Amino acid sequence: MLYLRVNRSLPEKVFIVVLNSWSTASLTNGQPVMWDYPTDADGVGVTRPTARATSGGAAIAGVAAETIVSGDFGLIQI
């Protein structure tokens, strides 16, 4: 996890490093991502949210802080 230094004028931001396990495309900056439980059991894989979320939003991991190429690691903000 990456924490920015706390100060009075800017809100606190927390980032984590994740793996884009979505095999068909990149995750773009600002796109919401969810944990990829069915495919990756390692705890770092994320993918784009499905149209029918069965977990009631509990699987949402955060928002991509940068474009993450398929199969590569990148930052998301939680």
PDB file as gemmi writes it, atoms N, CA and C in Angstrom:
CRYST1    1.000    1.000    1.000  90.00  90.00  90.00 P 1                      
ATOM      1  N   MET A   1       0.828  -1.169   0.000  1.00  0.00           N  
ATOM      2  CA  MET A   1       0.000   0.000   0.000  1.00  0.00           C  
ATOM      3  C   MET A   1       0.874   1.234   0.000  1.00  0.00           C  
ATOM      4  N   LEU A   2       0.365   2.265  -0.619  1.00  0.00           N  
ATOM      5  CA  LEU A   2       1.059   3.540  -0.656  1.00  0.00           C  
ATOM      6  C   LEU A   2       0.161   4.596  -0.025  1.00  0.00           C  
ATOM      7  N   TYR A   3       0.662   5.284   0.984  1.00  0.00           N  
ATOM      8  CA  TYR A   3      -0.076   6.352   1.643  1.00  0.00           C  
ATOM      9  C   TYR A   3       0.608   7.673   1.336  1.00  0.00           C  
ATOM     10  N   LEU A   4      -0.169   8.673   0.977  1.00  0.00           N  
ATOM     11  CA  LEU A   4       0.391  10.007   0.843  1.00  0.00           C  
ATOM     12  C   LEU A   4       0.479  10.628   2.230  1.00  0.00           C  
ATOM     13  N   ARG A   5       1.385  11.544   2.384  1.00  0.00           N  
ATOM     14  CA  ARG A   5       1.572  12.193   3.675  1.00  0.00           C  
ATOM     15  C   ARG A   5       0.315  12.987   4.048  1.00  0.00           C  
ATOM     16  N   VAL A   6      -0.106  12.851   5.280  1.00  0.00           N  
ATOM     17  CA  VAL A   6      -1.314  13.528   5.753  1.00  0.00           C  
ATOM     18  C   VAL A   6      -1.008  15.000   5.998  1.00  0.00           C  
ATOM     19  N   ASN A   7      -1.889  15.867   5.487  1.00  0.00           N  
ATOM     20  CA  ASN A   7      -1.780  17.292   5.779  1.00  0.00           C  
ATOM     21  C   ASN A   7      -3.182  17.887   5.893  1.00  0.00           C  
ATOM     22  N   ARG A   8      -3.270  19.136   6.233  1.00  0.00           N  
ATOM     23  CA  ARG A   8      -4.571  19.751   6.496  1.00  0.00           C  
ATOM     24  C   ARG A   8      -5.328  20.159   5.251  1.00  0.00           C  
ATOM     25  N   SER A   9      -4.664  20.374   4.132  1.00  0.00           N  
ATOM     26  CA  SER A   9      -5.343  20.938   2.969  1.00  0.00           C  
ATOM     27  C   SER A   9      -5.778  19.909   1.930  1.00  0.00           C  
ATOM     28  N   LEU A  10      -5.180  18.718   1.917  1.00  0.00           N  
ATOM     29  CA  LEU A  10      -5.532  17.705   0.926  1.00  0.00           C  
ATOM     30  C   LEU A  10      -6.068  16.461   1.618  1.00  0.00           C  
ATOM     31  N   PRO A  11      -7.082  15.817   1.031  1.00  0.00           N  
ATOM     32  CA  PRO A  11      -7.587  14.587   1.645  1.00  0.00           C  
ATOM     33  C   PRO A  11      -6.572  13.457   1.543  1.00  0.00           C  
ATOM     34  N   GLU A  12      -6.692  12.501   2.446  1.00  0.00           N  
ATOM     35  CA  GLU A  12      -5.795  11.350   2.445  1.00  0.00           C  
ATOM     36  C   GLU A  12      -6.125  10.441   1.264  1.00  0.00           C  
ATOM     37  N   LYS A  13      -5.105   9.901   0.618  1.00  0.00           N  
ATOM     38  CA  LYS A  13      -5.284   9.002  -0.521  1.00  0.00           C  
ATOM     39  C   LYS A  13      -4.502   7.727  -0.252  1.00  0.00           C  
ATOM     40  N   VAL A  14      -5.117   6.577  -0.571  1.00  0.00           N  
ATOM     41  CA  VAL A  14      -4.477   5.285  -0.368  1.00  0.00           C  
ATOM     42  C   VAL A  14      -4.489   4.533  -1.690  1.00  0.00           C  
ATOM     43  N   PHE A  15      -3.333   4.018  -2.097  1.00  0.00           N  
ATOM     44  CA  PHE A  15      -3.200   3.276  -3.346  1.00  0.00           C  
ATOM     45  C   PHE A  15      -2.674   1.874  -3.047  1.00  0.00           C  
ATOM     46  N   ILE A  16      -3.087   0.888  -3.860  1.00  0.00           N  
ATOM     47  CA  ILE A  16      -2.523  -0.453  -3.766  1.00  0.00           C  
ATOM     48  C   ILE A  16      -2.128  -0.922  -5.164  1.00  0.00           C  
ATOM     49  N   VAL A  17      -1.179  -1.831  -5.211  1.00  0.00           N  
ATOM     50  CA  VAL A  17      -0.717  -2.410  -6.473  1.00  0.00           C  
ATOM     51  C   VAL A  17      -1.544  -3.662  -6.746  1.00  0.00           C  
ATOM     52  N   VAL A  18      -2.094  -3.750  -7.967  1.00  0.00           N  
ATOM     53  CA  VAL A  18      -2.939  -4.886  -8.354  1.00  0.00           C  
ATOM     54  C   VAL A  18      -2.519  -5.396  -9.728  1.00  0.00           C  
ATOM     55  N   LEU A  19      -3.019  -6.577 -10.073  1.00  0.00           N  
ATOM     56  CA  LEU A  19      -2.778  -7.195 -11.376  1.00  0.00           C  
ATOM     57  C   LEU A  19      -4.052  -7.118 -12.199  1.00  0.00           C  
ATOM     58  N   ASN A  20      -3.967  -6.603 -13.421  1.00  0.00           N  
ATOM     59  CA  ASN A  20      -5.118  -6.580 -14.325  1.00  0.00           C  
ATOM     60  C   ASN A  20      -5.290  -7.973 -14.910  1.00  0.00           C  
ATOM     61  N   SER A  21      -6.275  -8.709 -14.424  1.00  0.00           N  
ATOM     62  CA  SER A  21      -6.518 -10.063 -14.930  1.00  0.00           C  
ATOM     63  C   SER A  21      -7.591 -10.095 -16.011  1.00  0.00           C  
ATOM     64  N   TRP A  22      -8.084  -8.934 -16.422  1.00  0.00           N  
ATOM     65  CA  TRP A  22      -9.048  -8.855 -17.516  1.00  0.00           C  
ATOM     66  C   TRP A  22      -8.285  -9.137 -18.805  1.00  0.00           C  
ATOM     67  N   SER A  23      -8.560 -10.255 -19.431  1.00  0.00           N  
ATOM     68  CA  SER A  23      -7.711 -10.752 -20.517  1.00  0.00           C  
ATOM     69  C   SER A  23      -7.920 -10.065 -21.858  1.00  0.00           C  
ATOM     70  N   THR A  24      -8.986  -9.286 -22.017  1.00  0.00           N  
ATOM     71  CA  THR A  24      -9.277  -8.748 -23.345  1.00  0.00           C  
ATOM     72  C   THR A  24      -8.878  -7.297 -23.555  1.00  0.00           C  
ATOM     73  N   ALA A  25      -8.646  -6.529 -22.500  1.00  0.00           N  
ATOM     74  CA  ALA A  25      -8.351  -5.108 -22.702  1.00  0.00           C  
ATOM     75  C   ALA A  25      -7.667  -4.508 -21.482  1.00  0.00           C  
ATOM     76  N   SER A  26      -7.257  -3.263 -21.640  1.00  0.00           N  
ATOM     77  CA  SER A  26      -6.652  -2.515 -20.541  1.00  0.00           C  
ATOM     78  C   SER A  26      -7.735  -1.934 -19.646  1.00  0.00           C  
ATOM     79  N   LEU A  27      -7.374  -1.699 -18.399  1.00  0.00           N  
ATOM     80  CA  LEU A  27      -8.233  -0.944 -17.490  1.00  0.00           C  
ATOM     81  C   LEU A  27      -7.790   0.506 -17.590  1.00  0.00           C  
ATOM     82  N   THR A  28      -8.706   1.411 -17.868  1.00  0.00           N  
ATOM     83  CA  THR A  28      -8.341   2.804 -18.095  1.00  0.00           C  
ATOM     84  C   THR A  28      -8.383   3.609 -16.805  1.00  0.00           C  
ATOM     85  N   ASN A  29      -7.697   4.735 -16.814  1.00  0.00           N  
ATOM     86  CA  ASN A  29      -7.645   5.635 -15.674  1.00  0.00           C  
ATOM     87  C   ASN A  29      -9.060   6.079 -15.305  1.00  0.00           C  
ATOM     88  N   GLY A  30      -9.425   5.927 -14.039  1.00  0.00           N  
ATOM     89  CA  GLY A  30     -10.744   6.328 -13.568  1.00  0.00           C  
ATOM     90  C   GLY A  30     -11.805   5.244 -13.637  1.00  0.00           C  
ATOM     91  N   GLN A  31     -11.473   4.092 -14.190  1.00  0.00           N  
ATOM     92  CA  GLN A  31     -12.440   2.999 -14.320  1.00  0.00           C  
ATOM     93  C   GLN A  31     -12.541   2.227 -13.003  1.00  0.00           C  
ATOM     94  N   PRO A  32     -13.769   1.959 -12.518  1.00  0.00           N  
ATOM     95  CA  PRO A  32     -13.891   1.133 -11.314  1.00  0.00           C  
ATOM     96  C   PRO A  32     -13.447  -0.299 -11.593  1.00  0.00           C  
ATOM     97  N   VAL A  33     -12.871  -0.942 -10.598  1.00  0.00           N  
ATOM     98  CA  VAL A  33     -12.409  -2.325 -10.748  1.00  0.00           C  
ATOM     99  C   VAL A  33     -12.919  -3.153  -9.574  1.00  0.00           C  
ATOM    100  N   MET A  34     -13.059  -4.456  -9.803  1.00  0.00           N  
ATOM    101  CA  MET A  34     -13.493  -5.363  -8.741  1.00  0.00           C  
ATOM    102  C   MET A  34     -12.503  -6.503  -8.621  1.00  0.00           C  
ATOM    103  N   TRP A  35     -12.450  -7.124  -7.445  1.00  0.00           N  
ATOM    104  CA  TRP A  35     -11.570  -8.262  -7.220  1.00  0.00           C  
ATOM    105  C   TRP A  35     -12.013  -9.410  -8.106  1.00  0.00           C  
ATOM    106  N   ASP A  36     -11.053 -10.115  -8.688  1.00  0.00           N  
ATOM    107  CA  ASP A  36     -11.335 -11.224  -9.601  1.00  0.00           C  
ATOM    108  C   ASP A  36     -11.222 -12.542  -8.840  1.00  0.00           C  
ATOM    109  N   TYR A  37     -12.242 -12.852  -8.045  1.00  0.00           N  
ATOM    110  CA  TYR A  37     -12.226 -14.076  -7.229  1.00  0.00           C  
ATOM    111  C   TYR A  37     -12.267 -15.360  -8.051  1.00  0.00           C  
ATOM    112  N   PRO A  38     -13.098 -15.462  -9.106  1.00  0.00           N  
ATOM    113  CA  PRO A  38     -13.183 -16.743  -9.829  1.00  0.00           C  
ATOM    114  C   PRO A  38     -11.891 -17.140 -10.540  1.00  0.00           C  
ATOM    115  N   THR A  39     -11.152 -16.187 -11.087  1.00  0.00           N  
ATOM    116  CA  THR A  39      -9.979 -16.493 -11.897  1.00  0.00           C  
ATOM    117  C   THR A  39      -8.693 -16.517 -11.087  1.00  0.00           C  
ATOM    118  N   ASP A  40      -8.489 -15.517 -10.251  1.00  0.00           N  
ATOM    119  CA  ASP A  40      -7.230 -15.373  -9.521  1.00  0.00           C  
ATOM    120  C   ASP A  40      -7.466 -15.489  -8.027  1.00  0.00           C  
ATOM    121  N   ALA A  41      -6.937 -16.534  -7.432  1.00  0.00           N  
ATOM    122  CA  ALA A  41      -7.082 -16.740  -5.991  1.00  0.00           C  
ATOM    123  C   ALA A  41      -5.902 -16.179  -5.208  1.00  0.00           C  
ATOM    124  N   ASP A  42      -5.040 -15.387  -5.877  1.00  0.00           N  
ATOM    125  CA  ASP A  42      -3.849 -14.865  -5.206  1.00  0.00           C  
ATOM    126  C   ASP A  42      -4.104 -13.564  -4.452  1.00  0.00           C  
ATOM    127  N   GLY A  43      -5.249 -12.944  -4.645  1.00  0.00           N  
ATOM    128  CA  GLY A  43      -5.592 -11.738  -3.908  1.00  0.00           C  
ATOM    129  C   GLY A  43      -5.134 -10.439  -4.524  1.00  0.00           C  
ATOM    130  N   VAL A  44      -4.492 -10.471  -5.697  1.00  0.00           N  
ATOM    131  CA  VAL A  44      -4.051  -9.227  -6.331  1.00  0.00           C  
ATOM    132  C   VAL A  44      -4.724  -8.979  -7.677  1.00  0.00           C  
ATOM    133  N   GLY A  45      -5.483  -9.938  -8.192  1.00  0.00           N  
ATOM    134  CA  GLY A  45      -6.113  -9.798  -9.501  1.00  0.00           C  
ATOM    135  C   GLY A  45      -7.399  -8.990  -9.442  1.00  0.00           C  
ATOM    136  N   VAL A  46      -7.536  -8.023 -10.364  1.00  0.00           N  
ATOM    137  CA  VAL A  46      -8.766  -7.247 -10.503  1.00  0.00           C  
ATOM    138  C   VAL A  46      -9.224  -7.290 -11.950  1.00  0.00           C  
ATOM    139  N   THR A  47     -10.487  -7.006 -12.159  1.00  0.00           N  
ATOM    140  CA  THR A  47     -11.074  -6.972 -13.489  1.00  0.00           C  
ATOM    141  C   THR A  47     -12.152  -5.899 -13.511  1.00  0.00           C  
ATOM    142  N   ARG A  48     -12.743  -5.664 -14.666  1.00  0.00           N  
ATOM    143  CA  ARG A  48     -13.815  -4.663 -14.723  1.00  0.00           C  
ATOM    144  C   ARG A  48     -15.075  -5.269 -14.113  1.00  0.00           C  
ATOM    145  N   PRO A  49     -15.923  -4.450 -13.492  1.00  0.00           N  
ATOM    146  CA  PRO A  49     -17.147  -4.970 -12.886  1.00  0.00           C  
ATOM    147  C   PRO A  49     -18.082  -5.563 -13.931  1.00  0.00           C  
ATOM    148  N   THR A  50     -18.765  -6.621 -13.548  1.00  0.00           N  
ATOM    149  CA  THR A  50     -19.733  -7.255 -14.435  1.00  0.00           C  
ATOM    150  C   THR A  50     -21.029  -6.461 -14.432  1.00  0.00           C  
ATOM    151  N   ALA A  51     -21.851  -6.705 -15.449  1.00  0.00           N  
ATOM    152  CA  ALA A  51     -23.125  -6.000 -15.554  1.00  0.00           C  
ATOM    153  C   ALA A  51     -24.062  -6.378 -14.410  1.00  0.00           C  
ATOM    154  N   ARG A  52     -24.014  -7.632 -13.998  1.00  0.00           N  
ATOM    155  CA  ARG A  52     -24.850  -8.104 -12.889  1.00  0.00           C  
ATOM    156  C   ARG A  52     -23.962  -8.447 -11.709  1.00  0.00           C  
ATOM    157  N   ALA A  53     -23.817  -7.536 -10.807  1.00  0.00           N  
ATOM    158  CA  ALA A  53     -22.988  -7.794  -9.623  1.00  0.00           C  
ATOM    159  C   ALA A  53     -23.792  -8.618  -8.627  1.00  0.00           C  
ATOM    160  N   THR A  54     -23.306  -9.797  -8.306  1.00  0.00           N  
ATOM    161  CA  THR A  54     -24.011 -10.661  -7.360  1.00  0.00           C  
ATOM    162  C   THR A  54     -23.547 -10.444  -5.931  1.00  0.00           C  
ATOM    163  N   SER A  55     -22.491  -9.680  -5.731  1.00  0.00           N  
ATOM    164  CA  SER A  55     -21.944  -9.488  -4.389  1.00  0.00           C  
ATOM    165  C   SER A  55     -22.449  -8.215  -3.727  1.00  0.00           C  
ATOM    166  N   GLY A  56     -23.334  -7.490  -4.377  1.00  0.00           N  
ATOM    167  CA  GLY A  56     -23.862  -6.265  -3.790  1.00  0.00           C  
ATOM    168  C   GLY A  56     -22.819  -5.182  -3.614  1.00  0.00           C  
ATOM    169  N   GLY A  57     -21.799  -5.170  -4.458  1.00  0.00           N  
ATOM    170  CA  GLY A  57     -20.749  -4.160  -4.390  1.00  0.00           C  
ATOM    171  C   GLY A  57     -19.604  -4.497  -3.453  1.00  0.00           C  
ATOM    172  N   ALA A  58     -19.676  -5.630  -2.765  1.00  0.00           N  
ATOM    173  CA  ALA A  58     -18.619  -5.991  -1.816  1.00  0.00           C  
ATOM    174  C   ALA A  58     -17.309  -6.335  -2.502  1.00  0.00           C  
ATOM    175  N   ALA A  59     -17.347  -6.702  -3.776  1.00  0.00           N  
ATOM    176  CA  ALA A  59     -16.134  -7.093  -4.486  1.00  0.00           C  
ATOM    177  C   ALA A  59     -15.422  -5.906  -5.132  1.00  0.00           C  
ATOM    178  N   ILE A  60     -15.984  -4.703  -5.058  1.00  0.00           N  
ATOM    179  CA  ILE A  60     -15.346  -3.532  -5.661  1.00  0.00           C  
ATOM    180  C   ILE A  60     -14.049  -3.239  -4.914  1.00  0.00           C  
ATOM    181  N   ALA A  61     -12.962  -3.140  -5.675  1.00  0.00           N  
ATOM    182  CA  ALA A  61     -11.638  -2.927  -5.081  1.00  0.00           C  
ATOM    183  C   ALA A  61     -11.266  -1.453  -5.023  1.00  0.00           C  
ATOM    184  N   GLY A  62     -11.688  -0.673  -6.015  1.00  0.00           N  
ATOM    185  CA  GLY A  62     -11.338   0.733  -6.063  1.00  0.00           C  
ATOM    186  C   GLY A  62     -11.456   1.269  -7.472  1.00  0.00           C  
ATOM    187  N   VAL A  63     -10.668   2.311  -7.771  1.00  0.00           N  
ATOM    188  CA  VAL A  63     -10.682   2.979  -9.071  1.00  0.00           C  
ATOM    189  C   VAL A  63      -9.257   3.003  -9.612  1.00  0.00           C  
ATOM    190  N   ALA A  64      -9.108   2.657 -10.885  1.00  0.00           N  
ATOM    191  CA  ALA A  64      -7.779   2.649 -11.503  1.00  0.00           C  
ATOM    192  C   ALA A  64      -7.184   4.056 -11.480  1.00  0.00           C  
ATOM    193  N   ALA A  65      -5.969   4.177 -10.973  1.00  0.00           N  
ATOM    194  CA  ALA A  65      -5.285   5.466 -10.892  1.00  0.00           C  
ATOM    195  C   ALA A  65      -4.438   5.735 -12.124  1.00  0.00           C  
ATOM    196  N   GLU A  66      -4.343   4.758 -13.001  1.00  0.00           N  
ATOM    197  CA  GLU A  66      -3.574   4.854 -14.239  1.00  0.00           C  
ATOM    198  C   GLU A  66      -4.097   3.774 -15.179  1.00  0.00           C  
ATOM    199  N   THR A  67      -3.739   3.847 -16.444  1.00  0.00           N  
ATOM    200  CA  THR A  67      -4.110   2.786 -17.372  1.00  0.00           C  
ATOM    201  C   THR A  67      -3.250   1.561 -17.081  1.00  0.00           C  
ATOM    202  N   ILE A  68      -3.914   0.415 -16.900  1.00  0.00           N  
ATOM    203  CA  ILE A  68      -3.215  -0.827 -16.575  1.00  0.00           C  
ATOM    204  C   ILE A  68      -3.424  -1.800 -17.729  1.00  0.00           C  
ATOM    205  N   VAL A  69      -2.360  -2.152 -18.409  1.00  0.00           N  
ATOM    206  CA  VAL A  69      -2.412  -3.058 -19.552  1.00  0.00           C  
ATOM    207  C   VAL A  69      -2.800  -4.452 -19.065  1.00  0.00           C  
ATOM    208  N   SER A  70      -3.489  -5.205 -19.903  1.00  0.00           N  
ATOM    209  CA  SER A  70      -3.909  -6.562 -19.560  1.00  0.00           C  
ATOM    210  C   SER A  70      -2.708  -7.418 -19.172  1.00  0.00           C  
ATOM    211  N   GLY A  71      -2.801  -8.096 -18.029  1.00  0.00           N  
ATOM    212  CA  GLY A  71      -1.726  -8.960 -17.558  1.00  0.00           C  
ATOM    213  C   GLY A  71      -0.589  -8.237 -16.872  1.00  0.00           C  
ATOM    214  N   ASP A  72      -0.746  -6.932 -16.600  1.00  0.00           N  
ATOM    215  CA  ASP A  72       0.323  -6.148 -15.986  1.00  0.00           C  
ATOM    216  C   ASP A  72      -0.141  -5.606 -14.630  1.00  0.00           C  
ATOM    217  N   PHE A  73       0.813  -5.115 -13.850  1.00  0.00           N  
ATOM    218  CA  PHE A  73       0.516  -4.543 -12.544  1.00  0.00           C  
ATOM    219  C   PHE A  73       0.352  -3.037 -12.659  1.00  0.00           C  
ATOM    220  N   GLY A  74      -0.462  -2.462 -11.775  1.00  0.00           N  
ATOM    221  CA  GLY A  74      -0.664  -1.023 -11.753  1.00  0.00           C  
ATOM    222  C   GLY A  74      -1.289  -0.593 -10.442  1.00  0.00           C  
ATOM    223  N   LEU A  75      -1.546   0.711 -10.304  1.00  0.00           N  
ATOM    224  CA  LEU A  75      -2.087   1.277  -9.076  1.00  0.00           C  
ATOM    225  C   LEU A  75      -3.584   1.514  -9.180  1.00  0.00           C  
ATOM    226  N   ILE A  76      -4.291   1.222  -8.078  1.00  0.00           N  
ATOM    227  CA  ILE A  76      -5.683   1.646  -7.949  1.00  0.00           C  
ATOM    228  C   ILE A  76      -5.804   2.438  -6.657  1.00  0.00           C  
ATOM    229  N   GLN A  77      -6.754   3.360  -6.640  1.00  0.00           N  
ATOM    230  CA  GLN A  77      -7.018   4.132  -5.429  1.00  0.00           C  
ATOM    231  C   GLN A  77      -8.191   3.497  -4.706  1.00  0.00           C  
ATOM    232  N   ILE A  78      -8.028   3.300  -3.398  1.00  0.00           N  
ATOM    233  CA  ILE A  78      -9.110   2.678  -2.625  1.00  0.00           C  
ATOM    234  C   ILE A  78      -9.749   3.682  -1.705  1.00  0.00           C  
TER     235      ILE A  78                                                      
END                                                                             
